[in-house]
Structure formats: C-alpha cells, structure tokens
Amino acid sequence: MVSVPSTSERSGRRAAGQVLRLTRIELENWRNFQRAAVDLSRRAFIVGPNASGKSNFLDAFRFLNEIVSVGGGLQAAISQRGGISRLRSLLARQNSDIVLRTTLGTDEDPRRWQYELVFNLSSRAARAVPVVKMERAWRDGELVLDRPDDSDKIDRIRLRQTALEQIAANVEFRPIADLFQSIRYLHIVPQLVRDPDRSVGRLDDPYGGDFLETIARTPKREQETRLKRITDALKIAVPQLADLKLERDKASGKPHLIGKYAHWRPQGAWQREDQFSDGTLRLIGLLWAILDVRGPLLLEEPELSLNEAIVRQIPSFIYRMQQRSGRQVLLSTHADEMFIDSGIGADEVLLIRPTPDGSTIVSGATVDKVRAVLQAGDTLAEALRPLVKPPKLDQLSLFAPLE
C-alpha cells in the first residue's frame, strides 16, 4: 500500500523546493583545486580521502560568507587565511587569478542568480594588496553587475572591496549577499563549549565557543521548542537522559545546559554541560544546528564521537528537517555507516579525488563504479569505500617504529 502525503506535507515540500539555495559552484586555482565545477543538491555528502580537499571545498562557502558578514569583507577574509599565496593552488601558474563562481536558485528555477568573483594581488610589488580583478552578477541571465566599471577606473582603491559587501552597491543583487550572509559552518569542539570563558568576545563561533550563548540569545519560545525536540531525540540516543534545559548562573550570569539523568534516587541527578560526554555535546550541537532554519548549513565530519547507530540516522534526520524548512545542508564525512541509508541518492554524493593536477570533484551519479555497485543491489557505502580509501593503505601495517 502506497501512503499518500497529507495536504500539509505536500504544501511543506512545495515550500521547501522554493527556498533559494546554492545550486552550483565553480572554482579555479582555489587551494587543492586547479579547476572544479559541480552542481549542488539540497543535501550533499562530500567524501574523499584524507587531505583531498573536503575542508578546503567547504571553505569556499565560508569565504563567501565572510566577505558579506558584519566586520568581514574581502580583505579580512583573505587575511584570515594567510593571504593570496595561501589561497592560490600550488599547481597554478605564478600570479594566476583565483576564481569563485556560484549559481543560486530553487528546485524549479536553479539558475535564478549567478555571481562571479576574480581576485589577485594588485601587482608584484612588495606592498601589493588583494584587489578585485573581475566581479559580475546576473539575474535570470541578465547582467546586473560588471566590474571594473568607470568609477573603479577613476579610483582604483575601490577594487579593494567587492560590491557584494557594500549595502549601497549590492541593491540589484542583494538576494545573493543575503544568502551568503546566512551560510553557517559548524564543527563543535566540546572543550570549547566547556571553557568557562567560552562566550567572551565571540559571536557565531563555528567551533562552539559561544554555543551556549547562542542558545540563550534565541527567543524563549523558539529556544524551548528546539530544546524539547532535542531532548526527545536524546532520550533515544542517551537513554539515561530525562530532561534538558538552559539556565543562567546567578552569580556570573553565564548560561549553562543542564541535563536530568535517570538515577537510583527518585528525583534523578542533574548535570551541567561540563559533565556531558563529548558525544552528547556534539549531538546536541548537531541537532540544534539542523533545527535552525537559517541559510545553508556546512557540517564537517558530524559523526565524530557519535555511536555508529546514531550516525546512520543523520541523513534521515536532515531529510525530515528539509521537508519542513528546505534548508540546504552540505556535509563532509568519512563515515561508511551514513551511506547505509538507502534514501541517499548517488547525485547527493560529491566525490573528491586527488590527482597530479589537483583535486577533482564530481557527482557520485557520474561515476561508473558507483552506478555499477548500486545496480548490483549493494549500498552506497560499498560503492564509495574503495574510491575513498588510500591506494596503499594495506601497507600501513608494515610500518615499524624506529628503535
């Protein structure tokens, strides 16, 4: 018997499909990638061997986010990464331009907006600074930004900033800036969450330094709703946990997560986040991020510290969330367990492979070996395992430490 979606479920899926998202990215001379171009689905799993470029691929989206973020900009985003020389691919010709092209759209209209940024040093002089070599934007195929323009030619200092980061200059293509600004990266480090000075001077720390402050800043009703849903999930993953809530320390004013654990005492026992396991903190952070409905979410190896059985549930949890919000999720992973989920399509897998000419990235649906394994009835886990394993891994057992 085939179940028929309810009216609310169907309307939710239509709304999700209309959410603006990243639909394609192209990179030139960016870190590991001399040239790379790939379409992006609403849910994408980025896989590849160690040091193949998974983090650097995600960093391209973080870079675009930092350009338009408050207190950011092109100069700050480049400086934070060590300068042009650290961003430019080692395989690129000397002084080659770095190029990022993105396409934004919806399921129905995947090419609504396009943005291209080309940048490099202003010259070979010792005091050379990063400048925009070209910046263009299109709406429905119509060019709405084309730099350098006449004003840039008169005042070359203008090219130290992108039009994207300037409110007065991005009016014609502000949806692009808004989407980039909504990108969130998360890689919770439990030790930072437990740090007593975690929230001092930090805002939207991608490593969780201000994670508890972020929860505390969330409007009360939304905060309680999310914590209730997280608690329901944690009761399954952490059977001893009976309740979870946020409270502020009366003396210091700092927020704390406290969990009530089942105990031989009738009232149970309450513990603060500094007593939570790494896995529990990571899972809370992951669930909180997924329940957020703001723009694209970048997750790096969310399986760390988590039980294999929980890791298997991550794809379906993301899918259920997307049916309501349409939020795009791009995540890197090494976890075979995640691909046991038969609901993951080969087109949702982005496979990064290192080559002598730089790393390449392709959709799993275009890889013959992946298609062949799936057609034979095996899982994506079986299809991907030989493609991401280092070719000489078996020789590692022959390693003998020096005496």
URGIBEL-V419384 format. One record per pair of residues at least 4 apart in sequence whose C-alpha atoms are under 7 Angstrom apart, sorted by the first residue. I is the first residue (numbers start at 1). J is the second residue. D is the distance in whole Angstrom. If there is no record, write none. Layout:
i=I j=J d=D
i=I j=J d=D
This chain:
i=5 j=9 d=6
i=5 j=10 d=6
i=6 j=10 d=6
i=7 j=11 d=6
i=8 j=12 d=6
i=9 j=13 d=6
i=10 j=14 d=6
i=11 j=15 d=6
i=12 j=16 d=6
i=12 j=323 d=6
i=12 j=324 d=5
i=13 j=17 d=6
i=13 j=323 d=5
i=13 j=324 d=7
i=14 j=18 d=7
i=15 j=19 d=7
i=16 j=322 d=7
i=16 j=323 d=6
i=16 j=324 d=6
i=16 j=325 d=6
i=16 j=326 d=4
i=17 j=106 d=6
i=17 j=107 d=5
i=17 j=326 d=6
i=18 j=106 d=5
i=18 j=107 d=6
i=19 j=106 d=6
i=19 j=326 d=6
i=20 j=104 d=7
i=20 j=105 d=5
i=20 j=106 d=5
i=21 j=104 d=6
i=21 j=105 d=6
i=21 j=106 d=6
i=21 j=328 d=7
i=22 j=40 d=7
i=22 j=103 d=6
i=22 j=104 d=5
i=22 j=105 d=7
i=23 j=39 d=6
i=23 j=40 d=5
i=23 j=41 d=6
i=23 j=103 d=5
i=23 j=104 d=5
i=23 j=105 d=6
i=23 j=110 d=6
i=24 j=38 d=6
i=24 j=39 d=4
i=24 j=40 d=5
i=24 j=102 d=6
i=24 j=103 d=5
i=25 j=37 d=6
i=25 j=38 d=6
i=25 j=39 d=7
i=25 j=101 d=6
i=25 j=102 d=4
i=25 j=103 d=6
i=26 j=36 d=6
i=26 j=37 d=4
i=26 j=38 d=7
i=26 j=100 d=6
i=26 j=101 d=5
i=26 j=102 d=6
i=27 j=33 d=7
i=27 j=35 d=6
i=27 j=36 d=5
i=27 j=37 d=6
i=27 j=99 d=6
i=27 j=100 d=5
i=27 j=101 d=7
i=28 j=33 d=7
i=28 j=34 d=5
i=28 j=35 d=5
i=28 j=36 d=7
i=28 j=98 d=6
i=28 j=99 d=5
i=28 j=100 d=7
i=29 j=33 d=6
i=29 j=34 d=4
i=29 j=35 d=6
i=29 j=88 d=5
i=29 j=89 d=5
i=29 j=92 d=6
i=29 j=98 d=5
i=29 j=99 d=7
i=30 j=34 d=6
i=30 j=87 d=6
i=30 j=88 d=5
i=30 j=89 d=5
i=30 j=98 d=6
i=31 j=56 d=7
i=31 j=87 d=5
i=31 j=88 d=5
i=31 j=89 d=4
i=32 j=53 d=6
i=32 j=89 d=6
i=32 j=358 d=6
i=32 j=359 d=6
i=33 j=89 d=6
i=33 j=358 d=5
i=33 j=359 d=5
i=33 j=360 d=7
i=34 j=89 d=6
i=34 j=91 d=7
i=34 j=92 d=6
i=34 j=358 d=6
i=36 j=360 d=6
i=36 j=361 d=6
i=38 j=361 d=7
i=38 j=362 d=6
i=40 j=44 d=7
i=41 j=348 d=6
i=42 j=328 d=5
i=42 j=329 d=6
i=43 j=328 d=6
i=43 j=329 d=5
i=43 j=330 d=6
i=43 j=348 d=6
i=44 j=329 d=6
i=44 j=330 d=5
i=44 j=331 d=6
i=44 j=348 d=5
i=44 j=349 d=6
i=44 j=350 d=7
i=45 j=330 d=6
i=45 j=331 d=5
i=45 j=332 d=6
i=45 j=333 d=7
i=45 j=348 d=6
i=45 j=349 d=5
i=45 j=350 d=6
i=46 j=54 d=7
i=46 j=331 d=6
i=46 j=332 d=4
i=46 j=333 d=6
i=46 j=349 d=6
i=46 j=350 d=5
i=46 j=351 d=6
i=47 j=332 d=6
i=47 j=333 d=6
i=47 j=334 d=6
i=47 j=350 d=6
i=47 j=351 d=5
i=47 j=352 d=6
i=48 j=52 d=6
i=48 j=54 d=7
i=48 j=351 d=6
i=48 j=352 d=5
i=48 j=353 d=6
i=48 j=388 d=5
i=49 j=388 d=5
i=49 j=389 d=6
i=49 j=390 d=6
i=52 j=352 d=6
i=52 j=353 d=6
i=52 j=354 d=5
i=52 j=359 d=6
i=53 j=57 d=6
i=53 j=359 d=7
i=54 j=58 d=6
i=54 j=332 d=6
i=55 j=59 d=6
i=56 j=60 d=7
i=58 j=62 d=7
i=58 j=298 d=7
i=59 j=63 d=6
i=60 j=64 d=6
i=61 j=65 d=6
i=62 j=66 d=6
i=63 j=67 d=6
i=63 j=77 d=6
i=64 j=68 d=7
i=64 j=180 d=6
i=65 j=69 d=6
i=65 j=180 d=5
i=65 j=181 d=5
i=65 j=183 d=6
i=66 j=72 d=5
i=66 j=73 d=6
i=66 j=77 d=6
i=67 j=72 d=5
i=67 j=73 d=4
i=67 j=74 d=5
i=67 j=77 d=6
i=67 j=165 d=6
i=68 j=72 d=6
i=68 j=73 d=6
i=68 j=164 d=7
i=68 j=165 d=5
i=68 j=177 d=6
i=68 j=180 d=7
i=68 j=181 d=6
i=69 j=73 d=7
i=69 j=181 d=6
i=72 j=76 d=6
i=72 j=77 d=7
i=73 j=77 d=6
i=73 j=165 d=6
i=74 j=78 d=6
i=74 j=161 d=6
i=74 j=162 d=7
i=75 j=79 d=6
i=75 j=130 d=7
i=76 j=80 d=6
i=77 j=81 d=7
i=78 j=82 d=7
i=78 j=83 d=5
i=78 j=84 d=7
i=79 j=83 d=5
i=81 j=86 d=7
i=82 j=86 d=6
i=83 j=87 d=7
i=84 j=88 d=6
i=84 j=120 d=7
i=88 j=98 d=6
i=91 j=357 d=7
i=91 j=358 d=7
i=92 j=96 d=6
i=97 j=118 d=6
i=97 j=119 d=6
i=97 j=120 d=5
i=98 j=118 d=6
i=98 j=119 d=6
i=98 j=120 d=6
i=99 j=117 d=6
i=99 j=118 d=5
i=99 j=119 d=7
i=100 j=116 d=6
i=100 j=117 d=5
i=100 j=118 d=7
i=101 j=115 d=6
i=101 j=116 d=4
i=101 j=117 d=6
i=102 j=114 d=6
i=102 j=115 d=5
i=102 j=116 d=7
i=103 j=111 d=6
i=103 j=113 d=6
i=103 j=114 d=4
i=103 j=115 d=6
i=104 j=110 d=6
i=104 j=111 d=6
i=104 j=112 d=6
i=104 j=113 d=5
i=104 j=114 d=6
i=105 j=109 d=6
i=105 j=110 d=4
i=105 j=111 d=5
i=105 j=112 d=5
i=105 j=113 d=6
i=106 j=110 d=5
i=111 j=140 d=7
i=112 j=139 d=6
i=112 j=140 d=5
i=113 j=138 d=6
i=113 j=139 d=5
i=113 j=140 d=6
i=114 j=137 d=6
i=114 j=138 d=5
i=114 j=139 d=7
i=115 j=136 d=6
i=115 j=137 d=4
i=115 j=138 d=7
i=116 j=135 d=6
i=116 j=136 d=5
i=116 j=137 d=6
i=117 j=134 d=6
i=117 j=135 d=5
i=117 j=136 d=7
i=118 j=132 d=6
i=118 j=133 d=5
i=118 j=134 d=5
i=118 j=135 d=6
i=119 j=130 d=7
i=119 j=131 d=6
i=119 j=132 d=5
i=119 j=133 d=5
i=119 j=134 d=7
i=120 j=130 d=5
i=120 j=131 d=6
i=120 j=132 d=7
i=120 j=133 d=7
i=121 j=128 d=6
i=121 j=129 d=5
i=121 j=130 d=4
i=121 j=131 d=6
i=122 j=128 d=5
i=122 j=129 d=5
i=122 j=130 d=6
i=122 j=131 d=6
i=123 j=128 d=5
i=124 j=128 d=6
i=130 j=160 d=6
i=131 j=159 d=5
i=131 j=160 d=5
i=132 j=159 d=5
i=132 j=160 d=6
i=132 j=161 d=7
i=132 j=162 d=7
i=134 j=147 d=5
i=134 j=148 d=6
i=135 j=146 d=6
i=135 j=147 d=5
i=136 j=145 d=5
i=136 j=146 d=5
i=136 j=147 d=6
i=137 j=143 d=6
i=137 j=144 d=6
i=137 j=145 d=5
i=137 j=146 d=7
i=138 j=142 d=5
i=138 j=143 d=4
i=138 j=144 d=5
i=139 j=143 d=7
i=139 j=144 d=7
i=144 j=172 d=7
i=148 j=152 d=5
i=148 j=153 d=7
i=149 j=153 d=6
i=150 j=154 d=6
i=151 j=155 d=6
i=152 j=156 d=5
i=152 j=158 d=6
i=152 j=159 d=6
i=163 j=169 d=5
i=163 j=170 d=6
i=164 j=170 d=5
i=164 j=177 d=6
i=166 j=170 d=6
i=167 j=171 d=7
i=170 j=174 d=5
i=174 j=178 d=6
i=175 j=179 d=6
i=176 j=180 d=6
i=177 j=181 d=6
i=178 j=182 d=6
i=179 j=183 d=7
i=179 j=295 d=6
i=182 j=294 d=6
i=182 j=295 d=5
i=182 j=296 d=7
i=183 j=295 d=5
i=183 j=296 d=5
i=183 j=297 d=6
i=184 j=296 d=6
i=184 j=297 d=5
i=184 j=298 d=6
i=185 j=206 d=6
i=185 j=297 d=6
i=185 j=298 d=4
i=185 j=299 d=6
i=186 j=206 d=5
i=186 j=207 d=6
i=186 j=298 d=6
i=186 j=299 d=5
i=186 j=300 d=7
i=187 j=206 d=6
i=187 j=207 d=5
i=187 j=299 d=6
i=187 j=300 d=6
i=188 j=207 d=5
i=188 j=208 d=5
i=188 j=282 d=6
i=188 j=285 d=6
i=189 j=193 d=7
i=189 j=207 d=5
i=189 j=208 d=6
i=190 j=194 d=6
i=190 j=278 d=6
i=190 j=281 d=6
i=190 j=282 d=7
i=191 j=195 d=6
i=192 j=198 d=6
i=192 j=208 d=6
i=192 j=209 d=5
i=193 j=198 d=6
i=193 j=208 d=6
i=193 j=209 d=5
i=193 j=211 d=7
i=194 j=273 d=7
i=194 j=274 d=5
i=198 j=209 d=5
i=198 j=210 d=6
i=199 j=209 d=6
i=199 j=210 d=4
i=199 j=213 d=6
i=202 j=209 d=7
i=202 j=210 d=6
i=203 j=210 d=6
i=204 j=210 d=7
i=205 j=209 d=6
i=205 j=210 d=6
i=210 j=214 d=6
i=211 j=215 d=6
i=212 j=216 d=6
i=212 j=255 d=6
i=212 j=256 d=7
i=213 j=217 d=6
i=213 j=255 d=6
i=214 j=218 d=6
i=215 j=223 d=7
i=216 j=255 d=7
i=218 j=222 d=7
i=218 j=223 d=6
i=219 j=223 d=6
i=220 j=224 d=6
i=221 j=225 d=6
i=222 j=226 d=6
i=223 j=227 d=6
i=224 j=228 d=6
i=225 j=229 d=6
i=226 j=230 d=6
i=226 j=288 d=7
i=226 j=291 d=7
i=227 j=231 d=6
i=227 j=244 d=7
i=227 j=245 d=7
i=228 j=232 d=6
i=229 j=233 d=6
i=230 j=234 d=6
i=230 j=284 d=7
i=230 j=287 d=6
i=231 j=235 d=6
i=231 j=243 d=6
i=231 j=244 d=6
i=233 j=237 d=7
i=234 j=238 d=5
i=234 j=241 d=7
i=235 j=239 d=5
i=235 j=241 d=6
i=235 j=242 d=6
i=237 j=310 d=7
i=240 j=261 d=5
i=240 j=262 d=5
i=241 j=259 d=7
i=241 j=260 d=6
i=241 j=261 d=4
i=241 j=262 d=6
i=242 j=260 d=5
i=242 j=261 d=6
i=242 j=262 d=6
i=243 j=259 d=6
i=243 j=260 d=5
i=244 j=258 d=6
i=244 j=259 d=4
i=244 j=260 d=6
i=245 j=257 d=6
i=245 j=258 d=6
i=245 j=259 d=7
i=246 j=255 d=7
i=246 j=256 d=6
i=246 j=257 d=5
i=246 j=258 d=6
i=247 j=255 d=6
i=247 j=256 d=5
i=247 j=257 d=7
i=248 j=253 d=5
i=248 j=254 d=5
i=248 j=255 d=4
i=248 j=256 d=6
i=249 j=253 d=5
i=249 j=254 d=5
i=249 j=255 d=6
i=256 j=272 d=7
i=256 j=273 d=7
i=257 j=272 d=6
i=257 j=273 d=5
i=258 j=270 d=6
i=258 j=271 d=5
i=258 j=272 d=4
i=258 j=273 d=6
i=259 j=270 d=5
i=259 j=271 d=5
i=259 j=272 d=6
i=260 j=268 d=7
i=260 j=269 d=6
i=260 j=270 d=4
i=260 j=271 d=6
i=261 j=268 d=6
i=261 j=269 d=5
i=261 j=270 d=6
i=262 j=268 d=5
i=262 j=269 d=7
i=263 j=268 d=4
i=263 j=269 d=6
i=264 j=268 d=7
i=271 j=275 d=6
i=272 j=276 d=7
i=276 j=280 d=6
i=276 j=281 d=6
i=277 j=281 d=6
i=278 j=282 d=6
i=278 j=305 d=6
i=279 j=283 d=6
i=279 j=305 d=5
i=279 j=306 d=5
i=280 j=284 d=6
i=281 j=285 d=6
i=282 j=286 d=6
i=283 j=287 d=6
i=284 j=288 d=6
i=285 j=289 d=6
i=286 j=290 d=6
i=287 j=291 d=6
i=288 j=292 d=6
i=290 j=318 d=7
i=291 j=321 d=7
i=293 j=325 d=6
i=293 j=327 d=6
i=295 j=327 d=6
i=295 j=328 d=7
i=296 j=327 d=6
i=296 j=328 d=5
i=296 j=329 d=6
i=297 j=328 d=6
i=297 j=329 d=5
i=297 j=330 d=6
i=298 j=329 d=6
i=298 j=330 d=5
i=298 j=331 d=6
i=299 j=330 d=6
i=299 j=331 d=4
i=299 j=332 d=6
i=300 j=331 d=6
i=300 j=332 d=5
i=300 j=333 d=7
i=301 j=331 d=7
i=301 j=332 d=5
i=301 j=333 d=5
i=301 j=334 d=7
i=303 j=311 d=6
i=303 j=335 d=7
i=306 j=310 d=6
i=306 j=311 d=6
i=307 j=311 d=6
i=308 j=312 d=6
i=308 j=337 d=6
i=309 j=313 d=7
i=310 j=314 d=7
i=311 j=337 d=6
i=311 j=338 d=6
i=312 j=337 d=5
i=312 j=338 d=5
i=312 j=340 d=7
i=312 j=341 d=7
i=313 j=317 d=6
i=314 j=318 d=6
i=315 j=319 d=6
i=315 j=338 d=7
i=316 j=320 d=6
i=317 j=321 d=6
i=318 j=322 d=6
i=319 j=323 d=6
i=321 j=325 d=6
i=322 j=326 d=4
i=322 j=327 d=5
i=336 j=381 d=5
i=339 j=344 d=7
i=339 j=379 d=7
i=339 j=380 d=5
i=339 j=381 d=5
i=340 j=379 d=6
i=340 j=380 d=7
i=340 j=381 d=6
i=342 j=379 d=7
i=344 j=348 d=7
i=346 j=364 d=5
i=346 j=365 d=5
i=347 j=363 d=6
i=347 j=364 d=6
i=347 j=365 d=5
i=349 j=363 d=6
i=349 j=364 d=5
i=350 j=361 d=6
i=350 j=362 d=6
i=350 j=363 d=5
i=350 j=364 d=6
i=351 j=361 d=5
i=351 j=362 d=5
i=351 j=363 d=6
i=351 j=364 d=6
i=352 j=359 d=7
i=352 j=360 d=6
i=352 j=361 d=4
i=352 j=362 d=7
i=353 j=359 d=5
i=353 j=360 d=5
i=353 j=361 d=7
i=354 j=358 d=6
i=354 j=359 d=4
i=354 j=360 d=6
i=355 j=359 d=6
i=364 j=370 d=7
i=365 j=371 d=7
i=367 j=371 d=6
i=368 j=372 d=6
i=369 j=373 d=6
i=369 j=383 d=7
i=370 j=374 d=6
i=370 j=383 d=5
i=370 j=384 d=7
i=371 j=375 d=6
i=372 j=376 d=6
i=373 j=377 d=7
i=373 j=378 d=6
i=373 j=383 d=5
i=374 j=378 d=5
i=374 j=379 d=6
i=374 j=380 d=7
i=378 j=382 d=6
i=379 j=383 d=7
i=380 j=384 d=6
i=381 j=385 d=6
i=384 j=388 d=6
i=385 j=389 d=6
